[in-house]
Amino acid sequence: MFRSKLLWRLYTGYVAIILISTLVVGIQLSRQLAANSLEEIQHSLAVSSELLAAIAKDSLLAPSPDSNSSALQAMLVELGVSTESRLTVIATDGRVIADSRELPQSMDNHRQRPEIIDALETGAGIASRYSQTLQQQMMYRAVAVTNNQQTLGFVRVSLPLATIDNRLAQLRLIVLLSAGIVALAALILGFYFAKRFTDPLLKMTEAAEAISQGDYERRITVDRQDEIGQLAAAFNRMARSSAQRMTEITLDHNRLSNIFAGMVEGVIDVDQQQKIIHINQVAADLLGLSVTNCINQPIWEQVRVTEIINALEQALETREVVKAQMRRSTEEDDLVVDIYAAALQNEKQESIGAVIVLHNISELDHLERIRRDFVANASHELKTPITAIRGLTETILDDADMPENIRHDFIERVHAQSLRLSSLVTDLMTISRLESDHQEKSFHVFDLVELVRRSAVACKAICLEKQLDLALELPNDAIMINGDNQAISQLVDNLVDNATKYTNTKGSIKVSLCRKEGQALLTVKDSGIGISPQLQQRIFERFYRVDKARSRELGGTGLGLSIVNNIAEQHGGTVSVESQLAKGSTFIVALPLENFSENS
Ligand code: ADP
């Protein structure tokens, strides 16, 4: 397409120029040649007629020119043959005296011939016309033969115009042929040069098209040093740098995509029209979108979160980083997301869109709330015994006359409150140690059976006191686990202690231990007050107590099960509860076994 267009456009223009110039030159040349040859003929007619005048002068000077006309006639015939022209000698009255072609007697009077009239008037005359005598077109030149200002007669030389025309036709043919040959050669050369010019352009166009379609390795081979060669070289350089830039862009793009994909934050990139250009999976998951579906869609259509849209609009307007937060509460959990929106600008400081970063801080927020609650609860829990101790001691101090039995009762209550304070502080310290100390350095392998047995023995006294039936169901062989035996001991103590606390007199407690599926299962079962199903998970929370007053009365802190849960988790285990109100509770702790070689 391109080839035919440019090549043929160039070539037809070139052909037109060649043809027009050949035509103009040919016509001009043939005209000039015709004029030259006419001039030449006229000149030769002039020379011949002047010579003839000189020759005929003597005969015309003779007193009777007709007397020697035969000699003149013979001479004219001879001269006429040798000069290939017709020669005539005419008397002043127009009578033909001699003629090289015809007999003078047979010829009519020439006095009125235009050339003779001119010769009489001006000395020479020229005319061309059809000769009746010779039956053809002739050119005549007549000269007056004079002697001392007196006209003696006329001589006339004539040439048939056919000869002149033949000569001109020959000349024209030569001009035509030469012009034809030159034009043909020019056309062939022109085609060759036009092709030589358009071929590299065609190659360049093909290469440019290939490059635009992604073939960045495509190059042009043009072995020329001229401007086209330089253009091709420049084109190749451009292709090389485009390829290089493309590689860099692809690399940058991939790097950016990987960064986006690997980010824990959600990222949304929008253009000036607020269409989504990029969104990573985290952002899509947070907003419940599909990455592929929302690309190139306006953000306000896809993201129905007012906080995000407002932050984006504000960032685009102010060109400052805008921070916002979205909070959504679902049935399962609370979603808290920090939103950062920043406008993007190009090097001319023109806005080209914006980037939105979504930071899911639900977990952090949850932890922060737990921490706040913990501090508030701990303060409250600590404050209660302290206030009580303060009140009791102040009363004792204020009342010096207090009866001894009441004073004693007060002091016992102060003691009880201080014990409560002490166990509270101990539990708090245990929690703090468990949460901060994640190192396994205090871990070692020990026999769980032995540990459980010791704990059970330790609580025998209280069981006796409350008339509780304590049953132990322990395996004969050791169950080895790897852990902190002090912590595990506390875990068992807390569970057994709870069982004794929340089981009424004459109830029963069963502590059993077994191996199951690579785990050690510790079960503490009681026939106590039980826990309603909806509260069974909450009892593992810090300071959570089903019955606060009862727990306090029993010296509970509300931290025991939280400590149990914490210790189990630190050992890679779990704790669960099965309970029925008024029937009893079963706490099951599963701890991973130490590997079998050490167990055996
Ligand atoms: P506390 O110091 O109050 O015992 P825990 O964290 O050990 O704190 O227990 C939390 C709450 O769980 C208790 O206040 C009690 O209401 C309930 N609970 C714990 N163990 C039992 C059990 N064996 N039987 C019934 N309720 C229990």
Residues whose N, C-alpha, C, O or C-beta is under 5 A from the ligand:
A	BS01	ADP	N498 A499 Y502 G528 I529 G530 I531 I539 Y544 R545 V546 D547 S551 G556 T557 G558 L559 G560 L561 S562 S585
